[in-house]
Structure formats: C-alpha cells, structure tokens
Amino acid sequence: MKRLLAVLLAVLLLLSSFTVLASEDNAEEMEKVLLKVKEKIAVPDELTEFSGNVSDYNSKKTYHFNWRTEDYEKTLSVSSDADGRITSYSDNAFKSSDKKISSVSIDEIIKYAEKFLRKTLPDAFTKENDGLFYDSYSASQNLTYTLTFKRLKNAVFVKDNYATITLCVVDNEIFVRRMNVNFKYDAEFAEDKDKLENINEKYKEAFPVELIYMDTYVPFIKDGRNEPAAKLIYRIKDNNTGYMDISSGEILTEDVEEEYFSKNESVSDTVMGSAGGGGLTPQEIKELETIKGLKSVEQIEEIIKNLPYINFSDDLVTESKSLFKGSNEQYFYNINYISTDEEKGRYIYLKANAKTDEIISLSNNDYTYYDSERKELSEEETKEAETKIDEFLGKVGNEKLSQTTEIDSPDNYGNVNRYFERILNGVKFIGNGINVSFDTKKNMITHYSVNFTEGEFPHPDDAVDSVTAYEKILKYSPIIEMYILNGGVYRKCVTLEKHSVTLEAISGEIENAYFDKEYKYSDIENHWVKEAATKLSEIQVGLSGGVLDPEKEISQEEFLNLTACAIWGNYYSDYKTDELYDILTGNKIISKEDRNPESSIKREDAFVYIIRYAGLERVAQLTDIFKVNFADESEVSKEKIGYAAILSGFGVVNGNGGKLRPQENLTRAEAISLIYKYLISF
C-alpha cells in the first residue's frame, strides 16, 4: 500500500508540468486511469523511476506511463485510453536470446499470448462471439515471434480491429516484449442481411486484374547501390482491392480516420573511390577512360542556363558540384546553385547524365512554401501554362516523351502539374515516367524529373494469361466476408483476404509469399526427422510443397537457401536463384565456379557450406591439426577434413553406424537434421 501511495504521489508531483492536466479534476482522472492500468499489468519492483503524460487528439485522451531503473537499463512503457484500456505495451526489461531454437513450441507461445491478452485487455473478451482470436504469426531471428490476433464478430473479421503481440523466448521462458492494440469497443454494427447470389463473380467483375511493369531491386547491394530492374506483374487494377456490400452489391468506401504521419527521407549517393599503390589496374584504366568521354560540367551548366522558364539569374552561384557513379554503371553530375540575395532564398538543384547530358531531375524554387494570395487557376491560365511546359519539354530534347502517355494530375493553386506515364510493350510502367510542374505566378518550371528503368524487359507475350493470374491470386488471397467502417457503422462486405497482392507474370508465382509460408509436411509422421523438421517449421524455415520427400537428394540451391533462411533470416526463402547466388558469392559461401543450383551435393560439401556460414573456414583450413573418428575417415577429401572435424566436435555430425559417408549425396531429411543440429549446437 505504501508503494502504491508513493507512486501516486509521484504522479501528482509530475502533474504540475503537464499543461493539458492543469486542473485538480484532471489529476484525479490520471490517478484513476493509472490504478486501472496497474490492475492489468505487473510492474517489477526494480523499476523505481516513474513518469507520465497525456496527449489529447480529437477530444480523445491517451495516457502514457513509463517506469524505469535509475540507470535506464530497463524500461516499461504503457499507453491507455481514458477508461484505462491498454493500447500499447513495451518492455525491454530482459535481454534477447542468442539461440535460434528452443524447446518451447509455437503452440505454447500462442497460449501464453492469449492469456496475456485476456489479462491486459479484458474488455475485448466480454461480448459473446465478438473478441480477439489468433490469426497468424511471423518468426524472426533469435526466438522472437510476432503474433496477430484479429477481432471476429460471428466468425467474420472486423477490419482494423486487432492486437499484435511480440514475444521472445529466453532460456526456455516466454516474455512479452511489445503489444499494440486497435480495438473499437463501442463499434456499431449494421444488421446482417442475406448474401447476394453470385457475389464473388460480381466482385471479380468490379475489381479485375491488370498487367503492369514495376521496378524491382536485387537485394544484393553491389558497390553500395541497389540495381533496379523491370518486372511484369499482375495486380488488382489500380491496386484497389475494394469492398462490395454483401447484400446489395454496392461498392463501399471505407471511412478514413485522421492520423498523424511523419516522413523522414535521406538520400545518399556512392562516390567513386580510388585504389592506391603500384600503378593503375586494368579496371582503374577502364574507369578513367570512361570518365574522359563524359560531358564537362560547363557543358551541363550551359544547357540549364538556356532552358526556357528556368529563369536563371546572375545572382545564382554554384554551391556545390559532384560527379558520382550511380546505378547501371552510369555517371551523373549533381550541381547545386544558391542565390547571393538572401531575401530571395532562391536555389536550383540539378542532376544530369554526365555522358548524354540528359537532365534527370531539377528542383527550381525559393524558400517561400505558401502564398495566401494564390487562387485556383482558370481554364485559360491552365492552358497557357501547359503550352509553356510543352515548350520546355521540347527544348529539353527528351526522346523518352514519345514512350509515354499523359495521365491526369491535380493542379494546386497556381501550380500546373503534368505527369507522363511510361508505356512499354503496350503495358504501363508504374513509377516510370516524366513529371513536370509550372508555377504560373513566378512564370517558371519548378520541378522536372525523369525516371526510366533501363535493362532487359520481360515481354507480355511470355506472361501467364489474366484468367490464370486471377485464379492464382484468389487461391492465395480468397474472397472473404469482412466488416468495414462505412458511414460510422460496420457493414458486412466481401473483399480479398489480403490486399496489395502481386503475382509475377512470367513465373506465375505470388510475390513475397514468404510472410505466410508454413512448412507442414504430410509424409514425416513416423520418420526420424519429424522433430527436427517441426522445430524448423516453427521458426518458418523449411522446404515448400507440403511434402518433405525425406529420402530424395536435396539440390545445391535448396540446401544453400535453407541454410541462409535458418542462419541469416527466413526472408531468404523468397529470393530468386540469381539474387541468392549473388549474395552467397559475395559472402564467399560458394564460388562462381561451384555454382550448380540443380545439382545434388555431397555430404562433405554440405559440411563446407555450413562452416562458411558459421565463419570458421580459416580454422577448418588448418588440415594438419584435425582428425575425424569415423570408420570411413579416409574417404573425406584431405582439404575438407577440418570442416567435418569441427562439425563432429560440436555434435552437428554424428554419422551412421560409425560411418560419415562423405562422398554420398545429401538427402532432404539429412539436410533438415544437419541444419537443426547446427542451430542447437552453435
């Protein structure tokens, strides 16, 4: 009781600094909220320091309570609404695990999470057939699991009502690290009506699929840069996975709630480095020859100064110039100008292709961001501005304009904006095009940018047909019933289970499906590998297809991908062959000469890959200090004896009947077992 009074006294002392809690009534309210919160959570005694505050948005108060140790090493933060219903929870009072496998099962983790939710969110479980139910989980490195619980009313999902809870297993104990809750306790639901016949077909007609180009980025960063490449994908038209009223077939629009958004952008370019000592290498000579063939910065400056409606004035001086090597092995200039007249605040930021002198992007303005005198443009003023934009585009000499089609762009009080979207092989290329803005009051171009991905482009003729594409999308993300907030009331509709689903048009595979992958095998019930396969599947590592086919030989790519998922992160399961091998060769897991994705691999070669993943190859190469105690030791290649010995010493490799069988090909079951034993041993 004394401790509680001390905490409440601390709260009251803090209230003097809260402008929003300037009254005695508000102080009493915060005390009541804190007491309600502490009924649902346990605050460790070692967290002796306390602080709190309250925010008020749209007349809704959110209370924030923070406990910590004196040295800030451990903290606990909880937020709640005015009724003491917890909205977020964050606890860093324990260290994360350095293990990747534990004896705690995913079922135990789910039960623990459910118990925690019922304790901390009792009001979410008071109504019959209306509460939070486990939906899915994702596993990340070091035994960390994020579980999603969705609100269901009469077995139908209520959109944007959920709880996510992140738990960590440390020394086979479960701890809650974070929880975020969005649950509308006072939601009003419209009366359920009969389902319209053929509602799914009507939905497909209203929301068809479309074929588009998009940029993709190879995960392997070469020389510090991501290399963009074009891909063909199918998606729901305009990426609008909409909602259809289940009884009337009416297209519903979801209510939009006001939220705060923050944006933090940073851009960095890779500047070409130089190698020192011993004269020039052939590569350095080649690069220098390339640079000799570039336009001079003076030539680029002459172009920008003579472009119409840039209004380049004498007070503009060069602030900085740089030449850098960007994506696709091309060189670019960045040139920045600033006005010597501080009252103008004028600047020009320019990026240009150093070989072709093409203007890539241009920002031309001053520091006046808002003008209250600006008014909406007349049709005549808009047309005049568009004519001037056409004149500018003609002088820029951009032949890429012929590969585009103009799409509607909103004008913004004195600014005329035009966007020309790229069309490639009759298919629109999302994010590729030409963007230009004109300020009618200043009579100048204020923004210009070109984004055209280069390289090879998959052809639409090689894509799966749209009917097949839609069938695959619906198999992965079926049409389901869902409540959405419409007109302040939750109404039942049909929509796709997952939104923003994309299908790679050439392969016919769903993109980024690793988020939902489960590795459950129907053919290992009585097999010796069942335990290992099950534990790997719980951290979302495994082989796809629903069957393990345990005695089948595993391919080189399958083994390398499986090991990358287990050691580096399960997101590697979605990497394409070239992406995976680029990363592996860059990290010296495999050489380019040894690349053979579809081949089987010998057991001793698997040992080599594992040791390389572990970063122990330098030790393994000390062949004279190792001995392998197996009956067939002589069959191990001399240069690989250290790899086998290290894994044997850690208990990762045990052999069978006293034999290591190094020259035999590795089976899928043996691969699963090898990786599992590595995770529990290292």
N, C-alpha and C positions, 0 to 999 in steps of 0.2 A: 504493500500500500504506500509506504514511504517513497519507493522508487517511482510509482505512478504519479504521486503528488509532485515529485521533483521534476519529472518530465513535463507535467502540465504547467508548472511554474516557469520552466524554460520556454515553453510555448508563449506564455503570456508576456514574458520579457521581450521575446522576439517581435511581438505584435507592434511594438512602438515604431518599428522600421518599415512596416507594411502600409503604404498609402491606401491600398484598397481595403485594409482592415483597420480603419481609423476609429471605429466605434466599439463600445463595450459589447454590443449585440453581436458584432462580427467575431469578436474574441471568443465569446461563449459558443458561437456556431463552430469555430475551428476546434475548440475543445471537444465538442460533441462528435465531430467528424473523426478526430484522432482516436477517440475511445472506440468508435465503431470499427475503424481500421484495425486497431490492435486486438480486437476480438477475433480477427480472421488470420492474423499473421503472428509469427513469433520473432521478437527482436532479441538477438543474442546479447547477453549481459556485457560482453566486451565492447559493444558499440555504444560508448558512453556519451559521445557528442551528438547533438541533435540540432536540426534547423528545419524550418518550414516556410512555405509561402503559398500564395493563392493567386491564380490568374482568372480573369473574367473575360469571356468571349461570347458575344451574342446573349448576354444576360445569363450565361451558364458558368458557374464557378467550378474550377478544378483545383483541388488541394494537392500540394506536393510536400511530402515528408521525407527527410533524409537523416539517416543515422550513420555514424562512422566511428572508427577508432581515432585516438588522438593523432596518430601518425599517418592517417589517411590510407593505410594499407587495406583496410576492409570497409566496405560501404554497403548500405542497403537503402534503396530509394523506392518509394511507393507513391502513386498518384491515385486519387479517387474523386468521385463526384460529390455533390453536396450531401448526398444520402449515405456517404461512406462506402459506396460500391466501388471496388478497386478497378482501375482502368489500366494501370501498368505496374510492373514489379521488376526490380533489377537488383540482383545480389551478386557481389563479387567477393564474398567473404571466404572463398575457398579457391584453391589452385586447380587448374585443369589437369586432366590426366595426360601422362606421356605414353599411354598404351593405346592400341588400336582395337584390341579385342578384350572382352571381359566375360565373366560367367553370367552376368546379368542379361536376361533375354529382353527382346523388344516388347514382349507381352507384359513383363514386369514393369518396364518403363511406362507403358501406356496406362497400366493400372495405377501406378504412382501418380501420374499426371492427372488422371481422373479424380483421384482422392484429393489432390491439391486444389483442383478447380472447385470441387464441391465445398471445400473448406473456405476458400477465399472468395468464391462467387455464389453464395447460397441462393441469392435472388434469381439466378439464371436456371435454377432447377426446381422452382416451386409450382410451375404450371404443368398440368398433365399433357403429354405429347408435344411439349414445347420447351426445348432445352438444348444444351450443348452435347454433341455426340462426336466421338472420334472419327476423323476422316482419313488422314494420311500423315506420313512423317518423311523427313529427309535426314540423312545421316551425313555428318561432316567429320573432319579429322579429329582424332583423339577423343573418341567416345562422346561426341556431342550430338544430340538429337533435337530437332525442332518438330514438334507435333502440332497439327492443326485440328481444332475442334470446331465444327460448324453447327450453327443453330438450325434445327429442324422443327417444323410445325406440321404435325400429322404426316411425318416422313418426307416432307418437302423442304428443300433447302431455302433458307431466308437469306437473300443476298446481303453481303456486307455486315452480317452478324456472325461473329466468330471469336475465338480465342486462340492465340498461338502461344505455345509454351516451350521454352528451350531448357533441356535438362542435360546434365553432364554426369557421367559415371566415373567416380574416382575411388580407387581401391575397392571396387565392387559395391560402393554405396552410391545412391542416386541423390543428386542435388538439383534444385531448381535455380536456374541462372537468370532467366528473363520470362516475363509474361506480358502480353499486350492483349487488350480486350476491347472489342467494339460490339456492344450488345444493347439494343434499344428495348429497354424493359417495358416502356409504355406504348409500344407499337400497336397501331390499329390495323386489323386485317379485314379486307373486304369479304363478303360472303362468298364461299366457294360455289361455283356453278358447273354444270355438266361440260365435259370436254368436247370440243368441236370435232366432228368427223374429219379424217384426213388432215389433221392439224400439222403433222410432220411434213407432209408434202407441200402444204401451203407455206410453211416456214422456209423450206428449201427454195420455193419459187421467189419468195420475198427477199431472201438473202443468199444469192447464188455465189459461186466461186469465181475468181478471176486469176488469170496468169499474168505475172509481172516479173520484172527484173528488180533485184535488190543487191546492195553491196554486202559482201561477207568479208570477214577479216580472219586470216590464218592466225591461230593462237600463237604460233611460234614467232617471236619478235626478232626479226633479222636486222642487225646493226642498229638496234634501238627503235625500229619502226614497224608498225603493222602494215602488211601489204594487202590492200583491198583487191577484191576480185568480184566479178559479177556472178550472180546465181539466178536461176529461174525458179520461182516458187508459185505455188497456188495458195491462196488465202480467201477468206470471205471478202466479197467485194468491198473496197474502200476500208478494209479492216474493221468493218462494222458488224460485229456479232450482236444482232439486235434481239428484241423481245417481242413476242406475239401473245396477245391475250388468249388464254386457253379456251375461252367460251365463245368469243366474238371474232377472233382472228385479227383484231385491230393491232396495229403496230404501236407499242407502248414506248414512251420515253421515260427513262429513269430520272427521278428528282436529283438535282445536283445540289449538294450541300457546300456552303462556302468553307474553304480551308485556306490556311496559310501555306505558301510554298516558298522555299528558298532555293536559290540557284548559285552554284559556285563553279565557275569554269576556269580552267587553266590550260594553256596551250604551250607546248614546248617543242622546239624543232631540234633535230640532231645536226650538229655542225660537224663537218668533215674533220677528222683527226689526222695526225701525221705520224709516221713511224720514223724513228731516229737510228742513226748509226749505219755504217757500212755501205753507203751509197744507196741508190734507188732500186727498189724491187720492180719486177715487170708490172705488178699491179699498180704501183705508185706511178710508174711512167705512163701507163694507160690512163689513169685518172687525170694526170696533168695534161695529157694530150686532149682529153675530153674538155677540160676547162679552157684550153686555148681556143677551142671552137665556139665558145659561148659569146653571146652579145655582151657588150660592155655596159656597165651601169649607166654611163652617159647616154647610150642609145635608148635605154629604157626610159630614162628621165625625159628625153626629148619627146617621146611618144606621149607620156602622161601630160606634159605641159601643153601639148597641142590638141588634146582631145576636147570636143565641144562640151560645154556645160559642166566642165570641171572647175572653171573659174580660178585657175592657178594664178596667184598674185605674187608680187615682188616681195611681200613680207613673209612669204613661206620659205623657211630654210631647212636644210636637211638635219634631222635629229640623229638618225642612225641609218646605216646601210649594212646588209649582210648577205653573203652568198652561202646557201646551205643545200645539202643533198636531201631531197625528200623521197617520197615513195616512188616505186618503179624506176629507181636509179636516175631520176631527173634532178637537175639543178634549178634552184629558184633564187630570185632576189627578194629580200624584204627591204623596203625603203619607207622610212617614216619622215614626214615633214611636219613642222610645227611653226606657227606664226610668231614673229617677233613682237607683234602687237598683242599684249596680254589681254586687252579688253575684248579682242575678237575671240580669243580662245580657239582659233582655227587649227585644224590638223588634217592630214591625209595619211592614211596607212595603205600601203600598196604591196601586193605580191605578184610577181611576174615570172613566167618561164624564161630562164636565162638562155635557153637555146633557140626558142621560137619567138621570143619577145611577146608572147601572148599574155594579156592581163588576166590573172586568175581571180584576184579579189581586190576590191577597192572600197575603202571607207573614207568618206569625204564630208566633213561636218565641222561643227564647233561644239562648245560645251553648253549650248542652250538646248535643253532637252524638252522644254514645254513652252508653248506660246499661247496664252489665253485668248489672243485675238484671232487665232486661226478658225476658219469656218469650213463647213462642208463645201466641196467643190461643185460647181455647175457642170453640166454635161459638156459645154463648150470648153471650159477650163481643163477638164479632164482630157478631151481630145487633143488640145494644144500640147499638153504635157506628153501625151503618148507619141505625138509627132516628133517632139524633141528627143524622146527616148529612142525612137527609130533612127534618128539622125546620129545619135551617139553610137548605137549598135552598128550602124553602117561604117562609121569611122574606126571602130574597134577592129573591124575586119574579121569577125569571128565566124568562120565557116560552120561552126558547130550549130549555129542557129537553125540551119536547114534540117537538122536532125531532131527538131523539137516541135511541139505544138503548144500554143499558149492556153493556159488554164486561168480561170477566174481568180483574181487576187483582190482582197478588200483594200480600198483606199482609206487613208487615215488623216482626215482633216488637213488638207494642204499637201499631202504626200500621195503620189500616184505610184502604186507598186505593180510590177508586171513579172509574172513567172512563166518561163517557157520550159515545159517538162520534156525530157528526152524520150524519144521513141526509137526502139531498137528492134529490128526484125518484126515491126508491126506491134510490138509489146511495149507498154510504158515502163520506164525505169524509175522506180521510186527513189527520190533523193538525188537523182541526176538531172541537171538542167541549168538554166541561166536565170539569175534573179537580178532585177534592177529596180531602183527606187529614185523618184524625182521629187524634189521639193519645189513646189510652184512659187512659194513666197521668196525663196532665195534664188530661184531660177537655175538650179544646178542638180546634177546627179549626186546623190548622197550615198548610194550603195550599189555595188556591182559585184557579182560573184559567178564563177563558173565551176561546176562540179561534174566532171565526166570521167567515170572509171575507165581505165584502159586495160588491154589484155585480150584474152580469148573469151568468147561468149558462147555459152550453150545455146543451141538453136531450138526454137519452139517445136520444130518437126520431130525432135528427139524426145519430147516430153510425153508423159502419160496423158491420156485424154481427160477432159474435165469431169466426166461422169465417174471414172475410176478414181480421180483425185478426191472428189467429194465423198465417195464411199469410204475411202481410207481415212479422211478427216473425221467422218461420222463414226467410224469404228473406234478411233482414238478418243474422240470427243463427241459422244452421242447427244441427241436432242433430249433434254430433260425438262421436268417441271421445276419452276422456281418462283418464289415470291420476290417481287421488286417493289420499291417505294415509288408510287406514282400518284401524284396529287395528294400527298400526305398520307396515303393509305397503302398498305401492302396488298398487291394484287397478284394472283397466280397467272403465270405465263409459261411459255415454252422458249427455250434458248439452248445454245450449245453448252455442254458441261464446262468446257474450258474455252476461254476467249483468246484471240490473237494466235490461233494455231496456224502454223505454216507447214506446207509439205514441199519437199524438194522435188521439182517437177521431173527431173531426169531419172533419178533413182526411185521415185515414188515413195520415199521414206519421210515420216514425220520428223521435223527438226526439233532438237532439244528435248527429245522424249526421255532423256536420262533422268529428268526430275521425277518421273513416275515409274521408273523401272523397278520391277520386283523380280527377284531371281528365285522362283519356286520351281523345283524340278519334280516331275511326276514319276521318275524312274530310279529314285535312290532310296526308297523306303527301307529296304533291307540291305543296303550297300554300306560297306565300311566307311565311305567318305561322307555319309549323311551329316554327322556332327559338324565337320569342318565346313561343308557346303552351306549348312544352315546358319552358322555363325557369320560366314562371309556375307550371306544374303541379308543379314540383319544390319550390316553397315553398307548395304546396297552395292555390293561387289559380287560379280558373277558373270556367267555366260548366258546370253539371251537365247530364247527359243522355247522355253518351258520344259525342255528335257536336257539332262546333262550329257547323256550318252557317254557314261564314265569311262568305258574301255576304249573309246575312239581316241586316236592320236590328235593332240592339240597342235594347231598351226603356230608358226612363229608369231604372226600378228596377234592372234588370240592370247597367247601367253604374255607377250610384251604389254598388251593393252590391259589385261587382267592385273598384272603386277603394278602397272602405273596407277590403276584405279585404287588398288589396295594401299600403296605406299604414298602416292602423291595426291590422290583425291579422286573420288568416284565420278567426277565430271569428265574424266578422260574417256569414259565409255562412249561418248558422243563424237569423239574425234575421228575424222576420216583418215584413211590409210596414209596419205602423203603428210597430213598435219602431224600425225603421231610419229612417223619416222623422222620428220624434220626435227622434232623435239628430241627424240631419242639419240639421233646422231649428234645433235648439238650438245647434249649432255654426256656423250661418249658411253652410252649404254650399248650401242651397236654401231658398227662401222657401215659406211655406204656399200662396201664390197660384200658384207654379210647379209645385206637386206634381201629377204626372200619371203614375203608375207605369207604365202600359201603353203610353204614347205613345212614338213614336220621338223621337230628339233630334238636333238639327242639330250639325254638326261644331263650329261656333263655340261652341255651348252647352257641349259637352264640354270645350272649352278653358277656359271659365269655371269649371266644376266642378273641374277639375284644379288650377287656380291657387288656388282657395279651399282645397282640401285642402292645398296647399303653404304656405298662409298668406301669400300675396303679393298679395292683392287690392288693398291700399292703393296699392301701386306700379302695378299694372295699370290702376288708375282714372285715372292721370295720362296721359290720352289724347294730349295735345299733344306729348309727348316721344318717341312711338313711330312707327316706320314699318315696314311689312311688305313685304318684297321679293318679292311674288308677282304674276303677271300679272293675277290677279283680286282684287287688293288692295281695289279699290273696292266689292267685294261684301261685305266684312266690315262688320258693323254698327259705327258710329262708336264707341259706348260699349264695344265688345269688342275694339278694335284692340290695346289693351295686352296683353290676355290672349294673343292669337295671337302678338304680337311676342315676349313673354317665352319662350313655348314654342318658337318658331322659333329664338331666340337660343341656347337650351340644346340644340338639336338634337332636341327631342322631336317637333316638327312639321317635316316636310321637304317636304310637298306631293307632287303627282304631275304630271309634265310641266310643272313651273313653275307649277302652279295649286294653290291652297289648298282650293278648293271649300267655303267656309264655310257655305253655305246648304243643302248636301246632307245627308241623314241619315247618321249614323254606322253602319257595319256592325259585326258582331261581330268580324270579323278586325281591322278598324281600331281597335276598342276595345282588343283584346288588345295590338296593336302600340303604341298610344298609351301605355298603362299600363306596358308593358315598357320603352319608351324613357324614360319618366319615372323609373322606378326606377334605371336605369343612369346617368341624367344628373344627378339631384339628390342 
